[in-house]
């Protein structure tokens, strides 16, 4: 049986100088952990406590949000807030010094995130390179399209559909790829799948596992691990602004080369035309040689003309083209596509033609309408402008700090690479930043063969989901970490 409290006395005037919400949070936490407020007790509503303490309701809400996040209280619909059984929390207290985090400054947008393998950490600014802006997603349009799709009560929406994906959707994707990326293909060459990993698994069955794949290092590690798990022998070549050196390629003697020529991840390099043509000539020399083109972040380029795809120069069916809507629409959509050369398409029908599609029919139909009715084009143009503004803002802000030695990989994608002048190692910089509530990734995290004794740390600063204020705050906190290190 639960009891209720109608009033809580908290001294907000005395004690250490701290934000009001922190004093409320600390007082309630202390009362709960000491047993003064036992489990099951209903505590005052945010409105009532705000009135009693003569503070704003949002101040109390922030304190309650923190208590909710840490498991000290729970919210029950139409009933209020209740004290939880915190027996298990006592065992976890030593893992996270919450008061230190709060003293560093808590704001309601901050979230708990996974840190390293040892502990979680309280993230105030997330510079992850794989995040996107969700605020400007056309929710109302997507909602309307979902409703419209069901209006006709079509039986086909309940069926699995074609193994390659819906032909109408593949047709509009083929049109988009030709207009935006110069990709020459027919709808029949496109295979849809729930993520690039699924499509790479299909490739295993078309190419065979007794193949050697050459990848740049650093690289997109999910692709690397997928190829390794599938049994391919993976060789590496150092990433360079010149692209893959053809002499080194010949020394490695691969059967397949995996490239991201329009915007290499994580380096952000654009492969020169000379290097592209050399790779195509290399692939043409033998029948079973192929290039896998992962067109990573190709939609977002902020200076100059769009870089044509490698596939657009292929005249002999040597390029396997991979793309996704994860960055241009949303990661949760889980729709990727692969354009197969004619020879491999025949092989696909022979070996994999019986597979059912991994993308739900309903999702395909909504996506088709989204593209066909022009919503995708408008959304893409809008997001280009938004991301360009964020890109320009973060690059301008970085110029204000003395520790910024070099910024690279800019003018495209959703992150920049920053070489940092500091006494800290890259690992130490990332760890100290996490303690300050900033999530940053070091370039070493993306190397297949780990780099030792790098002269200066190089970090990836993603800006996809951040506001200007969050970017400014994050860089200010990062500056404090670097200056405190001396």
N, C-alpha and C positions, 0 to 999 in steps of 0.2 A: 504494500500500500504506500503510495507516495504522499508526502507532505508538501506544503507550499510555503514560500516566503514572500511576503508583501513588501518588505523593505530591507535594504542592505545599506549599512553605513560605511562609507569609504572616504578617507581623508585625501582629498585631491590637492590640498594646499601645501602640506608638509612633505618631508622626504626629499629624495633626489629629484633633480630637475629632469622631467621626462614628459612625453606627450600624455594627455589625459587618458586616451584609450589604453595606453600601456599601463598606467596606474590602476585602472579598472581591471584590466586583464590580470595583472600581477596579484592584486588583492583577491580576486575570485579564485585564481589558481591556488594560492596559498591556503585559502579557506577550505577548498575541496580536498587538497592533498593532505591537510592536517586532520580532516574528518569533521571540522567545525560545521561544514555543510555536507551532510551525508548523502550517499548515493540515493537516487530516486527523488530527491528534493526538487520541487519546481521552483525555479528562480524567477524574479520579476521579468515581465516583458521589456523589450528595449524601450518602448514608449514610456512605461511606468518608471523604469530606472533612470531614464534621461530626465524625466520630470523631477524625481526625487533629488538627483544630483545637480540639477540645473545646468545640464550640458546638452549639446545637440544629440538628436537620436542617432545620427550617423556615427558619432563618437562611440556610443555604446554598441552599435552594430559591429564596428570594427573589432572591439574587444571580444564580443561574442563569436564573431567569425573565427578569430584565432583560437578560442577555446573549443569551438566545433571542430576545427581542422586538426587539433591535437588530441581530440577524443575525451576532453574533460566534461563536455556537455553534449546533449543531443537535442535535436528539434523534432517535435511530433506535431503533425498537421492538426490545426484547430485546437491544440492543447497548450503549446508553449515549449519552454526550454527546461530540460531536466538534467540533473547531475548523473553522470555515468558511473559504472563500476570501474574504478581506475586501478584495480589490482595489477593488471598486466602492464600498465603504463610505468609503474615503479621500476620494472626491470629494464625499461628503455630509456630512463631519464639520462643516463650517462652518455648516450649516443648523440645527443643534440643539445647544446646550450642555447635554449630558446631566448633567454634574456639577452645574450650577446647579440643574437640576430635582431631582436627588437630594438636594442640600443643603437644598432646600425641604421635603424629606420624602417618601419613596416608600412606598406601601403596596401590597400585592398586588392590591387591587381596582382600582387605577388602570389606565387604558388609554390607548393612543395614539389621538388623534382628529384629524380634519381641522380645521385652523384656518382662517385666511383663505387667499386665493389664493397667498400667498407661502410658507407653511410649515405643517407639522403641529405639534401641540403635545401635551404630556403632560397628560392630564386626570385630575385627582384627584377632583373633584366636578363632576358634570354636571347643571346646572340647566336643561337643555333642556325647553321646554314640551310637547314632543310625545312624551315618554317615558312608559312605563307600568310598573307593578309586575309583574314576571314571577315573582317568588319565590312568590307565592301562587296562581299559575295551577293549576287542578285537573288536573295532568298525568296522574294515574292514571285519572281519569274519562275524559279525552280518549283515552287509550291504549286503554282497555277498549271505548269506543264504536267506535273504528277497527277493533278486532278483531271486535266483534259484527257490524258492517256486512258483513264478508266471509264470515260463517259460512254464509249461505244460498246462496252461489255464484250470485247473481242476474246474469243476462246484462245487465240494464238498467244495472248499474253501470259497464259497459264502454262504454256509448253516451253520446252527447253530451247527450241529453235535450232538454227543452223550451227554446225560445229565451229565454223570459222567466225561466227558472229552474224548478225542480221545484215543482209545484203544492202538494204537501203542505208543503214548506218555506215557500212564500209564504203558505199558510194560517196557519201558526203565527206567522209574522212579523206578519201582519195582526191576529191576536188580541193579540199582545204590544203592538203599536203602539196599539191601541185602549185597552188596560188601562193602559199606562204613559204614553202621550202624548196620548190622546184623539183619535188620528187615525181618521177615518171612512173606511174603504176596504174593498174586497173583494180577495181574493187575485188576481183577474184584473187589478187595477190596478197590481200590483207588478211591477217589472222588477228582476231581480238583475244585478249586474255586478261585475267585479273592480276595484273602486275607483271613487270618485266621478268621476274624470276620464273613464272609459269612459261613464258615464251622461250626463255633460255633452256628450260627443261625440254620443251618441244624440239629445240634445235639439236639437242643431244641425240635424239632419235633420228634426226635427218642427216646429221653429219657423222655420227658414230663417236664413241668415246676415245678411241685410240688416235687422238689428235693433239697437237701441240698448239696452244693459244698464247699469243704474245700480247701483253698488256703494259701500258705505261705505269710507272710508279713514281709518285702516289697516284691512287686511282679511286674509283667508286668501289668500295670494298664489298658491298653486297654482291656485285657481279663476280668479283674475284672468288668469294667464298662459294657462290653458287656453282661456278665452273669447277672448282676443286671438289666439291661434294658430288658432282656429276661424273667425276673420274677423268677430267681433262688434265693434261700436263700443262701447267701454266708457267711461262717464262716472262721475265719483266725487262723493261727498257726504261731508262731514266727519262722523265718528262722534260721537255725542252721547248723553248719558244720556236725552234726550228721544226718542231714536229718530230716524227720518228726518223732518225737517220737511216737511210736505206742500206748503208753498208752494215750497220749493226743488225738490221732486220735480216739481212742475208746470212750473217754469222749465226744468228739464233735458229734459222731454218724452221720457222713455224708453218703450220698448215692454215691457221686462222689468225687474224689480227683484230683485236677489239679496240676501237678508237672512239673518241668524242671530239671530232674535228672542229665543230662550231663553237664549243665552249667546254674545254676540258675541265672535269671536276677532279680535284679541288682547285687546280692551279689557275683556271679561268683563261687558259691560253687558246688562241684561235690558230689552227694549223694553217700554215702558208699554202698557197695554191700549188707551189712546186712540190712540196712534200705529199700533197694529196694525189697528184698525178703520178708521182713515183710509186706510191702504194698501189694505185690502180694498175700500173704497168707490171708491178711485181705479181699481183693477183692474176693477171692475164697470162702469165708464163706457164701456169700449170692448171689442169682442169679442176682439181679439188681444193684450190685455194680460194678463201673468201675473206671479206672484210665485214665485220659487224660494226655498223655505225649506230652508236647510241647518241641520239640527238638531244643531249642534255641541256635544259634551260635555253633552248634555241629561240623561244618566243620573246625573250626579254633582252633586247639589245638597245643601248641608249645613245650610241654614236655611230654615224656612218650608215651605210646600207646593210640590210640583213645579209648574213653570210649564207650562200647557197649550200645545200646539203652535198655531201660527198656522193650520194646516190644519184644526184642530178647529172653528174659527169660520167656515170657508169653506162657503158654501151654494150657490155658483154656479160651482164648478169652476175657480177662478182660482189655486189654489196647487199648485205642483209640489213635492212633499216629498222631500228627500234625507236619508238616514241611513246609518250604517255600524256595523260591529261592531269597528272598529279599536281603539277605546279601551275598549269594554266587554268584549271578549274578547282580541284580539291583532291588531296591524297585519298580521302575516304571513298571517292568515286570508284577507285580500283579498276580503271580501264586503261590498258596499254594496247599497243598495236605493233605488228611486225609486218614488214613488206618483204615478201620472199621473191628472189629471182625465179624465172620460169622453170629452170631445171629443178630447183628445190621444191617448187610448188607441186610438181608431178610426184616427187618423193613424199611430200606431205600427204597427198591424197592416197598414196599406196600404203603408207605406214601409220598415219595418224588421222585419216579421214573419218574414222568411226568415233572419235572423241566428241563429247558434248562440250559446248562452250562453257567457260567458267564465269562468264559475265551474265547476270540475270537478265532475262528478256525485258522486264520492266525498266531496268536501268538503261538498257540499250535504246529503248524507245524514247525515253525522256531525253537522253543525250542527243539522239538524232534530231528531235524537234528543237532542242536548244541550239544546235549548229544550223539546221536548215532554216529556221526562222530569223536568223541573224543575231540572236542573243549572244552567241559565243564570240562573234567578231566584235560586237560592242563591248562585251565584258573584257576581252583581251586588250582592246585599245585603251579602255579605262584603266586597267591594271598596269599597262605599260607606263602610262602617265604617272600613276601613283607610285610605282616602284622607281621610276626615274627620279621623282622628287625625293624619295627616301635615299636613293643612291647619291644624289647630288648633296643632300644634307649631311650624310655621314662622312663623305669625302671632304666636305668643307670643314666639318667639326674636327676631323682628324688632323687637319693642317694647324690647328691651334696648339697641339701638344708636341713638346720637344722630343719625347721618346719615340715618336713615329719616324722610323728610319726610311721606310719605303712602303708605298701602297701599290698593290698589283692586283691583277685579276678583275679590275673594275671595268666599267662600261658595258657590262652584261651580267646576266644571272641575278642572284639574290644574296650575294655575299661579296666581301672584299678580303684580300689577304693583306695583313699588316705585319711588317717586320718591326720588332720592338727592340729598342736600345735599353737594356736593363741588366742588372747584375744577376737577376733570376734566370734559372733555366726555364725552358718551355713548360716542363711538368710543374715546376714550382709556381710559375706565373698562373697556370690554369688552376692549381690547387688554392693559391691565395685568393684568386678572383672568386672562386666558389665560396670560400669562407666569407667573402664580402657580399655574396648574393648575386654574383654575375656568372652566367654560364657562357664560357668560351671554349672553343675547340682548337687545339694545336695542330699544325700541319702534320706532325709525326703520327697522329692517330690514323691517317689515311695512307700511310706507307705500308706496302707489303713487307719490304725488308726495312726494319726500323733503322732510322738514322741516328748516329751517335755524334756527339760533340758538334752540334750545329752552332755556328758563330753567334747568332742572335735568334731568340724565339720568333716563330712566325705563327700567327693566330688567324683563324677565320672569324670574321665578324658578319654574321647574317643579319639582315635588316628587314626581312620580309614581313614579319608581323608587328614590328615595332613602330611606335609613334615617334615624332621628332623629340618630344620630351623624354621618352624612354631612351632613345639613342643618346641624347645629351646627358641624362642621368647615368647611364651605363658607362659612358666614356669618362665621366667625372669620377665615378667609383674606381674604374680601372686605373685612372691617373693616380688616385690615392694609394692604390696597391703598389704601383710602380715606384712612386716617390717615397713611400714608407720603407721600401726595400733598400733605398739608398743607391 
